[in-house]
Structure formats: structure tokens, C-alpha cells
Amino acid sequence: MAPSGDVFWLEQTEAEVLPGDDWLSAAEAISLEILRFPKRRSDWRLGRWTAKNAVAMCLGIFSEINALRRIEIRASSSGAPEVFLEGQPAPVVISLTHRAGLGACLVGQTNTVVGCDLEFIESHGDAFAADYFSGDEQALLAIAPKETREALVALLWSAKESALKVLRQGLRLDTRSVMVIPGIAPLSDGPVWHPLKVHFAGGDDFQGWWNQSGGFIRTILAAPPPGPPLVLAKQRS
């Protein structure tokens, strides 16, 4: 891996997930078997496939079936994913997200805490903002140009999801307890990552980055503050 403080980003689509389940560990195969609904199974496989490939790249392991089987993604007591390599804790931390057939994994080193999220840009009614956004966030939406409002809603929501993952709380916390402060940047498609800050009512501030492209908003947060994520080049098994 690169020097401490760097974080790494990998995206995969459902079409890129290898057919069959030989790349899963024995325990992961059991976890998959328990899932009854096809979409849940598909999302779960996408998340595991993306995470295993991201971890393999960061640890210098070739992404082939036998190597990927050695990497196991387990759920901690909080529900956050943890990485094991041949049964032992791996020297990385990860956060996972998937939306509308796209999966992503953020990888950091063990001295960091990370959170990430993907959101598809789509229409939400006014009640969504009233239910989940703070007063300052609603005021920001009120003055946003109509053509960028949906992207801004996705950015605010995605950043909240990333922050709740850093806190290892998920939606158990009131989403209005994490207040998003987007960096000043145009809401338009492109490869550039823009700075982001989230304030937690409990006293912590988290810094990270956001990106908009392909109809999605991506957000990452980490402690200590990360540089822009290094995008991993995809490998073929």
C-alpha cells in the first residue's frame, strides 16, 4: 500500500462479478446461502466481489479465484465490514456501498476509520428533506438552482451515510445529527473529487471528498483526514 493517510477506491458493476461462488470463503458461501431474495443475494455478491478485489490490489495479491477465497469479509458486531486474510485480521480497513447495480469499496490502513457511500441522483419530494436534513441543510436546498437540487439532495444524503459509517452507527442515529458542509464546487459530472466536511452533533468533525459522475454521487470520509481517493485500476481474473 501507499503511505499512511492514503485511501483507495474501486468500483465494480454487477456484470463484472465472476459467475459462480468459488471465489467466496466457506463462511461467506454459508452467509450467501441464507439470503432468500435474489436482489439481496446479488447486492451481497457485488459488495463482496468489489471488496475482495480492492483489498487484493492494495495488498499486492493477484485477483484470481484462489487468492480471493483467502480474503474474507466479515461483519463486525456493529455491522461494519472487517477484512481477514487466511483467518487473520488483514492490515486494512474498508467501507462498502452499492446502489443501482454499482458497487464501491474504500480501503484505508489500520490506523484510519473510513466510510463511503454511493447515491443515484433521483427526484425526492420535499418531505424527504424535512424528515432527514437539518435546518441549515434545508436552507441550502432552498437557495439551490432547480437544475442542481436533485444532485445536492443526493450529495447531502450520501455524506450523511458515509459519516454514520465512520461512526459505526448506521441509521441508528438521527440523520440530522450529522450536518454536511459541502465544499464550494459545481454540481456537474467529472472525474475531480471535491472537499467535503461533516459535523457530528456529538462534537466530531470529519473530512473527506465527493464526486459526481455517471448519474451517481460518491462520498468518502475518513479520520484522520484523507487526501483525494486513489482510484484503483481494475484487474481481470
Backbone hydrogen bonds in HBPLUS format (Angstrom, degrees):
<---DONOR---> <-ACCEPTOR-->    atom                        ^
c    i                          cat <-CA-CA->   ^        H-A-AA   ^      H-
h    n   atom  resd res      DA  || num        DHA   H-A  angle D-A-AA Bond
n    s   type  num  typ     dist DA aas  dist angle  dist       angle   num
A0006-ASP N   A0003-PRO O   3.25 MM   3  6.23 166.4  2.27 145.0 147.9     1
A0230-LEU N   A0007-VAL O   2.88 MM 223  6.24 170.5  1.89 150.9 151.5     2
A0008-PHE N   A0107-VAL O   2.86 MM  99  5.01 155.2  1.93 142.3 150.6     3
A0107-VAL N   A0008-PHE O   2.85 MM  99  5.01 157.6  1.90 142.6 149.7     4
A0009-TRP N   A0230-LEU O   2.97 MM 221  5.97 158.4  2.02 137.4 139.6     5
A0232-LEU N   A0009-TRP O   2.83 MM 223  5.88 169.7  1.84 159.0 161.4     6
A0010-LEU N   A0105-CYS O   3.10 MM  95  5.44 151.4  2.18 149.0 157.1     7
A0105-CYS N   A0010-LEU O   2.94 MM  95  5.44 148.1  2.04 150.8 160.7     8
A0012-GLN N   A0103-GLY O   2.92 MM  91  5.26 155.3  1.98 140.1 145.9     9
A0103-GLY N   A0012-GLN O   2.78 MM  91  5.26 175.9  1.78 172.1 172.2    10
A0016-GLU N   A0013-THR O   3.01 MM   3  5.35 148.5  2.11 107.8 117.1    11
A0014-GLU N   A0101-GLY O   3.20 MM  87  5.55 140.5  2.37 149.9 150.0    12
A0017-VAL N   A0014-GLU O   3.21 MM   3  5.47 159.2  2.25 107.4 113.6    13
A0024-LEU N   A0021-ASP O   3.12 MM   3  5.56 166.9  2.13 115.1 119.0    14
A0029-ALA N   A0025-SER O   2.94 MM   4  6.17 155.8  2.00 152.0 158.4    15
A0030-ILE N   A0026-ALA O   3.19 MM   4  6.48 148.5  2.30 142.3 149.9    16
A0031-SER N   A0027-ALA O   3.03 MM   4  6.36 156.7  2.09 146.4 152.7    17
A0032-LEU N   A0028-GLU O   2.89 MM   4  6.17 156.0  1.95 153.0 159.1    18
A0033-GLU N   A0029-ALA O   3.07 MM   4  6.24 154.0  2.14 141.1 147.8    19
A0034-ILE N   A0030-ILE O   3.28 MM   4  6.58 138.2  2.47 144.2 153.7    20
A0035-LEU N   A0032-LEU O   3.06 MM   3  5.47 141.8  2.21 109.5 119.6    21
A0041-ARG N   A0037-PHE O   2.98 MM   4  6.25 160.3  2.02 158.7 165.1    22
A0042-SER N   A0038-PRO O   2.84 MM   4  6.05 158.3  1.89 150.7 156.9    23
A0043-ASP N   A0039-LYS O   2.88 MM   4  6.06 166.8  1.90 155.4 158.1    24
A0044-TRP N   A0040-ARG O   2.96 MM   4  6.05 158.4  2.01 145.4 151.8    25
A0045-ARG N   A0041-ARG O   2.95 MM   4  6.15 163.0  1.98 150.4 154.6    26
A0046-LEU N   A0042-SER O   2.97 MM   4  6.15 158.3  2.02 147.6 153.9    27
A0047-GLY N   A0043-ASP O   2.94 MM   4  6.18 159.2  1.99 149.2 154.4    28
A0048-ARG N   A0044-TRP O   2.99 MM   4  6.26 164.4  2.01 152.7 156.6    29
A0049-TRP N   A0045-ARG O   2.83 MM   4  5.92 164.3  1.85 152.2 157.2    30
A0050-THR N   A0046-LEU O   2.98 MM   4  6.06 165.7  2.01 148.7 152.7    31
A0051-ALA N   A0047-GLY O   2.97 MM   4  6.09 163.8  2.00 147.7 152.7    32
A0052-LYS N   A0048-ARG O   2.90 MM   4  5.98 170.3  1.91 154.0 156.9    33
A0053-ASN N   A0049-TRP O   3.10 MM   4  6.23 164.1  2.13 148.3 152.6    34
A0054-ALA N   A0050-THR O   2.98 MM   4  6.14 159.0  2.03 148.3 154.6    35
A0055-VAL N   A0051-ALA O   2.89 MM   4  6.08 168.1  1.91 157.4 160.4    36
A0056-ALA N   A0052-LYS O   2.89 MM   4  6.01 160.9  1.93 146.3 152.3    37
A0057-MET N   A0053-ASN O   3.01 MM   4  6.18 161.0  2.04 148.0 152.4    38
A0058-CYS N   A0054-ALA O   3.04 MM   4  6.28 160.6  2.08 149.5 154.8    39
A0059-LEU N   A0055-VAL O   2.92 MM   4  6.08 147.7  2.03 152.4 160.9    40
A0061-ILE N   A0056-ALA O   2.70 MM   5  4.60 159.6  1.74 149.1 147.9    41
A0060-GLY N   A0057-MET O   3.30 MM   3  5.14 158.7  2.35  98.0 104.1    42
A0064-GLU N   A0062-PHE O   2.88 MM   2  5.85 130.4  2.12 111.5  96.2    43
A0067-ALA N   A0064-GLU O   3.04 MM   3  5.47 116.6  2.46 110.2 125.5    44
A0068-LEU N   A0064-GLU O   2.88 MM   4  6.04 165.2  1.90 164.2 169.2    45
A0069-ARG N   A0065-ILE O   2.96 MM   4  6.13 149.5  2.05 151.7 159.9    46
A0070-ARG N   A0067-ALA O   3.09 MM   3  5.31 135.3  2.30 101.0 112.8    47
A0071-ILE N   A0068-LEU O   3.09 MM   3  5.26 144.7  2.22 102.2 112.4    48
A0086-GLU N   A0070-ARG O   2.91 MM  16  5.10 172.3  1.92 149.3 150.3    49
A0072-GLU N   A0084-PHE O   2.79 MM  12  5.08 170.5  1.80 154.1 156.8    50
A0084-PHE N   A0072-GLU O   2.82 MM  12  5.08 155.1  1.89 154.3 160.9    51
A0074-ARG N   A0082-GLU O   2.83 MM   8  5.19 160.4  1.87 156.2 159.0    52
A0082-GLU N   A0074-ARG O   2.68 MM   8  5.19 150.0  1.77 155.5 164.1    53
A0076-SER N   A0080-ALA O   2.80 MM   4  5.36 170.1  1.81 154.1 157.5    54
A0079-GLY N   A0076-SER O   2.91 MM   3  4.99 149.4  2.00 103.6 113.7    55
A0090-ALA N   A0083-VAL O   2.98 MM   7  5.56 175.7  1.98 133.7 134.0    56
A0085-LEU N   A0088-GLN O   2.68 MM   3  5.26 159.2  1.72 161.6 159.3    57
A0088-GLN N   A0085-LEU O   3.12 MM   3  5.26 167.9  2.13 111.1 114.3    58
A0093-VAL N   A0108-GLY O   2.82 MM  15  5.19 160.7  1.86 138.8 141.7    59
A0108-GLY N   A0093-VAL O   2.85 MM  15  5.19 163.3  1.87 149.5 153.5    60
A0095-SER N   A0106-LEU O   2.96 MM  11  5.20 136.4  2.15 141.1 150.6    61
A0106-LEU N   A0095-SER O   2.95 MM  11  5.20 162.8  1.98 151.1 156.7    62
A0097-THR N   A0104-ALA O   3.06 MM   7  5.39 144.1  2.19 158.1 155.9    63
A0104-ALA N   A0097-THR O   2.82 MM   7  5.39 156.0  1.87 163.3 160.6    64
A0099-ARG N   A0102-LEU O   2.81 MM   3  5.37 155.2  1.87 151.9 159.9    65
A0102-LEU N   A0099-ARG O   2.99 MM   3  5.37 155.4  2.05 116.4 124.3    66
A0112-THR N   A0109-GLN O   2.97 MM   3  5.76 147.8  2.07 132.8 134.0    67
A0113-VAL N   A0223-ALA O   2.89 MM 110  5.27 144.4  2.02 141.9 153.5    68
A0223-ALA N   A0113-VAL O   2.95 MM 110  5.27 146.6  2.06 144.4 154.0    69
A0115-GLY N   A0221-LEU O   2.93 MM 106  5.29 144.1  2.07 159.4 155.2    70
A0221-LEU N   A0115-GLY O   2.89 MM 106  5.29 155.0  1.96 156.7 158.9    71
A0117-ASP N   A0219-THR O   3.03 MM 102  5.43 145.5  2.15 151.1 152.8    72
A0219-THR N   A0117-ASP O   3.03 MM 102  5.43 158.1  2.08 154.4 158.0    73
A0119-GLU N   A0217-ILE O   2.89 MM  98  5.19 154.1  1.96 152.2 157.9    74
A0217-ILE N   A0119-GLU O   2.78 MM  98  5.19 159.8  1.82 154.5 161.6    75
A0121-ILE N   A0215-GLY O   2.92 MM  94  5.69 176.4  1.92 159.7 159.1    76
A0128-PHE N   A0125-GLY O   3.13 MM   3  5.70 144.3  2.26 112.4 120.7    77
A0130-ALA N   A0126-ASP O   3.16 MM   4  6.43 162.2  2.20 151.2 156.6    78
A0131-ASP N   A0127-ALA O   2.92 MM   4  6.01 147.4  2.02 145.2 152.8    79
A0132-TYR N   A0128-PHE O   3.07 MM   4  6.17 152.4  2.15 150.2 157.0    80
A0133-PHE N   A0129-ALA O   2.91 MM   4  5.07 155.1  1.97 140.0 143.1    81
A0138-GLN N   A0134-SER O   2.93 MM   4  6.22 157.5  1.98 153.4 159.8    82
A0139-ALA N   A0135-GLY O   2.95 MM   4  6.17 147.8  2.06 142.9 152.0    83
A0140-LEU N   A0136-ASP O   3.00 MM   4  6.27 145.8  2.12 140.8 149.7    84
A0141-LEU N   A0137-GLU O   3.04 MM   4  6.38 153.0  2.11 146.6 153.3    85
A0142-ALA N   A0138-GLN O   2.96 MM   4  6.19 145.7  2.08 140.9 150.6    86
A0144-ALA N   A0141-LEU O   3.15 MM   3  5.04 153.4  2.22  99.5 107.7    87
A0148-THR N   A0145-PRO O   3.02 MM   3  5.59 154.7  2.09 116.3 123.9    88
A0149-ARG N   A0146-LYS O   3.39 MM   3  5.28 158.2  2.44  99.3 105.5    89
A0152-LEU N   A0148-THR O   3.00 MM   4  6.22 153.7  2.07 152.3 160.3    90
A0153-VAL N   A0149-ARG O   2.90 MM   4  6.19 157.4  1.95 155.9 161.6    91
A0154-ALA N   A0150-GLU O   3.07 MM   4  6.31 160.8  2.11 144.3 149.3    92
A0155-LEU N   A0151-ALA O   2.90 MM   4  6.15 151.0  1.99 144.4 152.8    93
A0156-LEU N   A0152-LEU O   2.92 MM   4  6.15 167.6  1.94 156.4 158.3    94
A0157-TRP N   A0153-VAL O   2.98 MM   4  6.14 168.1  1.99 153.5 157.1    95
A0158-SER N   A0154-ALA O   2.87 MM   4  5.86 162.5  1.90 146.5 152.3    96
A0159-ALA N   A0155-LEU O   2.95 MM   4  6.05 163.2  1.98 150.3 154.7    97
A0160-LYS N   A0156-LEU O   3.11 MM   4  6.32 150.7  2.20 142.5 150.2    98
A0161-GLU N   A0157-TRP O   3.01 MM   4  6.34 159.5  2.05 151.6 156.9    99
A0162-SER N   A0158-SER O   2.95 MM   4  6.28 159.7  1.99 152.8 158.1   100
A0163-ALA N   A0159-ALA O   2.94 MM   4  6.15 157.3  1.99 145.5 151.7   101
A0164-LEU N   A0160-LYS O   2.91 MM   4  6.16 160.9  1.95 155.8 160.5   102
A0165-LYS N   A0161-GLU O   3.08 MM   4  6.33 139.7  2.25 142.0 152.6   103
A0165-LYS N   A0162-SER O   3.20 MM   3  5.15 126.8  2.50  92.3 106.1   104
A0166-VAL N   A0162-SER O   3.03 MM   4  6.39 151.4  2.11 146.7 154.4   105
A0167-LEU N   A0163-ALA O   2.96 MM   4  6.27 153.8  2.03 148.7 156.1   106
A0169-GLN N   A0164-LEU O   2.90 MM   5  5.34 168.7  1.91 164.1 164.9   107
A0170-GLY N   A0164-LEU O   3.22 MM   6  4.84 163.4  2.25 113.3 113.4   108
A0168-ARG N   A0165-LYS O   2.98 MM   3  4.68 145.5  2.10  93.4 104.3   109
A0172-ARG N   A0169-GLN O   3.18 MM   3  5.67 157.8  2.23 131.9 135.7   110
A0177-SER N   A0174-ASP O   2.89 MM   3  5.55 165.3  1.92 122.1 126.5   111
A0178-VAL N   A0175-THR O   3.40 MM   3  5.87 168.0  2.42 109.4 112.9   112
A0201-ALA N   A0177-SER O   2.75 MM  24  5.15 158.1  1.79 161.2 166.6   113
A0179-MET N   A0199-HIS O   2.75 MM  20  5.10 165.4  1.77 155.8 154.8   114
A0199-HIS N   A0179-MET O   2.83 MM  20  5.10 165.0  1.85 150.9 150.9   115
A0181-ILE N   A0197-LYS O   2.67 MM  16  5.06 162.0  1.70 171.6 164.9   116
A0197-LYS N   A0181-ILE O   3.16 MM  16  5.06 144.0  2.30 130.4 139.5   117
A0183-GLY N   A0195-PRO O   3.06 MM  12  5.16 131.8  2.30 150.1 144.8   118
A0190-GLY N   A0212-GLN O   2.95 MM  22  6.31 135.3  2.16 150.9 163.0   119
A0194-HIS N   A0210-TRP O   2.72 MM  16  5.19 166.2  1.73 154.5 156.4   120
A0210-TRP N   A0194-HIS O   2.75 MM  16  5.19 144.8  1.87 142.6 154.6   121
A0196-LEU N   A0208-GLY O   2.93 MM  12  4.99 140.5  2.09 129.1 123.6   122
A0208-GLY N   A0196-LEU O   2.89 MM  12  4.99 152.8  1.96 145.2 142.9   123
A0198-VAL N   A0206-PHE O   2.83 MM   8  5.19 159.4  1.87 153.5 158.4   124
A0206-PHE N   A0198-VAL O   2.81 MM   8  5.19 164.8  1.83 155.4 160.8   125
A0200-PHE N   A0204-ASP O   2.72 MM   4  5.17 173.3  1.72 177.2 174.7   126
A0203-GLY N   A0200-PHE O   2.82 MM   3  5.60 165.6  1.84 127.2 130.4   127
A0222-ALA N   A0207-GLN O   3.24 MM  15  6.38 158.5  2.29 162.8 161.4   128
A0209-TRP N   A0220-ILE O   2.95 MM  11  5.39 144.7  2.08 138.2 149.0   129
A0220-ILE N   A0209-TRP O   2.88 MM  11  5.39 154.0  1.95 159.8 163.3   130
A0211-ASN N   A0218-ARG O   2.92 MM   7  5.14 149.9  2.01 143.0 149.1   131
A0218-ARG N   A0211-ASN O   2.82 MM   7  5.14 162.5  1.85 155.8 159.7   132
A0213-SER N   A0216-PHE O   3.09 MM   3  5.57 152.7  2.17 151.5 159.4   133
A0216-PHE N   A0213-SER O   3.05 MM   3  5.57 164.5  2.08 118.3 123.3   134
